[in-house]
Amino acid sequence: RNDRADCSPDFNSRPSFSPDGRSSLCVQGGPQSLIYYAVHQAVVVPAEGGQTRALAPALDRNTTQTRWSPDGASVYFLLEDDRTVHLARVARDGGKVEPVTTGQRVLTGYALGPEGKIAVLAAAAGMPAEVYALEAGAMRPLSRRNEALLADVRLGAVSEIQYKSADGTPIHGLMITPPDYQAGSRYPALLRPHGGPVGQYGHEFEELPQFLAAQGYVVLLPNPRGSSGRGEAFQKAIWADWGNKDAQDVLAAVDDAVRAGFADPARLGVGGWSYGGMMTNYLIAQDTRFKAAVSGSSISNILAGYGTDQYIREYEAELGLPWKNVDLWLKNS
């Protein structure tokens, strides 16, 4: 146990015994002091108790939904990486992590069957999640629930963006252009900071951004510092310092879109939900370029909000007690 967080209580990552009953497999959340900024690792624990052992200690990425292979020789898990989530596996004794799926997509679930059969729930930027069978490295569709929808709508094109923040840090994300986008024309643009803050925009179907793109907007979906998918140092870069480096990172996405000729600098909007709403508040307090802003399910005065929501333990772990760290609480407020 030492100072590591307990195994995840998430149903999809629940602890499970190996087929031979000698080991238990689970996801461990990192040092408790890092709360959600820590990378989650697949670990095994001897059934009789003892020290946990990471299966891929050098893997600086989040792992979830751990499963034993039917023969117990290896462990499967979902591996989050830069804008993607894939199925991967590693030997039960550890070693090299082997990708099972690849490409620009996000997997949200999978099942292991007999004789090596695998089914996955996967989405892509232009395709809502469907069930596929993995066969000889290819994905064969098993469900087609969204064919009618996709036949009736036109989607905006999704492209990867990469640019540098004000201090030179490389930032990645996605951009959606309107279905009728004409190259060389500038469009009104909407910046959509994501929630979390530990989370990421990936190659999966995003309903609201697609709806906004269909109204004629260029939609920017950046993954600033604090986002997942690029390692623990990137995730914890905003520790106790909200609305600073991450705000610079998302503002640089707007600068990049304007510089590249996609966004009209006179027609810019911003909006997000949860931490994305908090980021919206931070942005409009330090930059006047946005004509409209929508802040959903957010907080502005962190100090005044102390003790009024379910995040009190996280706030205390990151910012300390407000009566002992008033300056830090005010800084973030």
Disulfide bonds with the S-S distance in Angstrom:
Cys7-Cys26 1.83
